[in-house]
Amino acid sequence: MSSPADDAARRAGAILTIDLGAIAANWRGLRDAGRAGGRPVDCAAVLKADAYGTGLAVVGPRLAVEGCRQFFVAHIDEAIELRRVLPEHPIYVLNGLLAGTESDFVEHGLTPVLNHLGQLNAWRAAAQRFNRPLDAVIHLDTGMNRLGFGPEDAQALVNERGRLRGLRLALFMSHLVASEEPANPINGEQLSRFRSFVKAMPGAPASLANSSGIFLGPDYHFDLMRPGAALYGINPLPGQANPMLPTVTLQARILQVRRVDALQTVGYGGAWRAARPTRVATIGLGYADGYFRALVNHSTVYIAEQPAPVIGRISMDLVTIDVTEVAEAHSQPGDLVEVLGAHLSPDDLADRARTNGYEIMTALGRRYHRVYVEGRGDAAGEEA
Ligand SMILES: Cc1ncc(COP(=O)(O)O)c(C=O)c1O
């Protein structure tokens, strides 16, 4: 008798396999990179956007088992979802405190990242109403000009620490603008602004580094590192060998195979025309699953080690590929082709779609049949 998982896999147009062991190994590698500076540095995990597409409710608890103690998400609803599976750990909400959500934060034991004085005042008022100190993160904007206390608000805090009365400071944090460009002078400028602030405001741990920031060296590590992308295998060192383990494999199913004569077109708009008699396979994913339309005539999938070019426009639920060079035995309806995996990483696919690995990962389709494995929790990650 087949299991429900087997049945679901059989029904699926595409199967996404997520390697929790590899994600855990990547976290250990980053944590150890922090320890290399000789000071105790903690390593959090950023789980926003459904853990970059890999599944927050599964990845969060797995990383907690690994020893991760602090978690960041963007939205309060993400935090509430994570709280259901992580009842004890601090969960920080990066997008801040929206008006009227104070009691949601308190009810679920969540910590807002306070991004300006207005949010700080609202959170202090909540502390008074609930008659107890509430945890808070202060986010200093050191150059992004996006979220966080700007220079004037920050100076107001330094001048008058009493503005924090009633709150328990969990963290001071800032976020780097261009950490993946080690030579960019903005890194050093942000570092020095953050250092001055932390020096003027002692009494709470500090956090600056995202994934690439960790690789800028120990000066950037402070007390807590906040990697997201690198946990999931995105290269934190663009242009260099990726020190992280890959974490996702995506396979799509061949739905139909046909022969197309020379000069016939394939797909919407006739965007691809056969130069020779061609075997065309249609596979079961499309732009509704995060396989971007920008990949028209511009990517490759792999079948039994053999590349098969993507031809024609990407449809909502379908992609067409040229399997003329692939053995017929390996390219029959029902067979699976590799869309992401050993031959093509999310970063590689991103290059072809003219985007970055973050966008590929966070767009990973909700319709994929998902399989979690513990494949690569080996020592390889320790090298990260
Ligand atoms: C404030 C903040 N910290 C940390 C991260 C994690 O960054 P990365 O995914 O580059 O490691 C992000 C993600 O964009 C972020 O917005």
The ligand as a Tripos MOL2 file, in Angstrom:
@<TRIPOS>MOLECULE
LIG
   16    16     1     0     0
SMALL
NO_CHARGES

@<TRIPOS>ATOM
      1 C1         17.3140   43.7590    9.0850 C.3       1 LIG1
      2 C2         17.7770   42.4860    8.4570 C.ar      1 LIG1
      3 N1         18.6820   41.7380    9.0930 N.ar      1 LIG1
      4 C3         19.1540   40.5840    8.5490 C.ar      1 LIG1
      5 C4         18.7150   40.1440    7.3090 C.ar      1 LIG1
      6 C5         19.2850   38.8940    6.7060 C.3       1 LIG1
      7 O1         20.0250   39.2370    5.5710 O.3       1 LIG1
      8 P1         20.6870   38.1160    4.6310 P.3       1 LIG1
      9 O2         19.5560   37.3530    4.0750 O.co2     1 LIG1
     10 O3         21.4240   38.9010    3.6130 O.co2     1 LIG1
     11 O4         21.5590   37.2950    5.5150 O.co2     1 LIG1
     12 C6         17.7690   40.9110    6.6230 C.ar      1 LIG1
     13 C7         17.3110   40.4660    5.2990 C.2       1 LIG1
     14 O5         17.1280   41.1950    4.3670 O.2       1 LIG1
     15 C8         17.2870   42.1070    7.2060 C.ar      1 LIG1
     16 O6         16.3740   42.8720    6.5740 O.3       1 LIG1
@<TRIPOS>BOND
     1     1     2 1
     2     2     3 ar
     3     2    15 ar
     4     3     4 ar
     5     4     5 ar
     6     5     6 1
     7     5    12 ar
     8     6     7 1
     9     7     8 1
    10     8     9 2
    11     8    10 1
    12     8    11 1
    13    12    13 1
    14    12    15 ar
    15    13    14 2
    16    15    16 1
@<TRIPOS>SUBSTRUCTURE
     1 LIG1         1 GROUP 0 **** ****
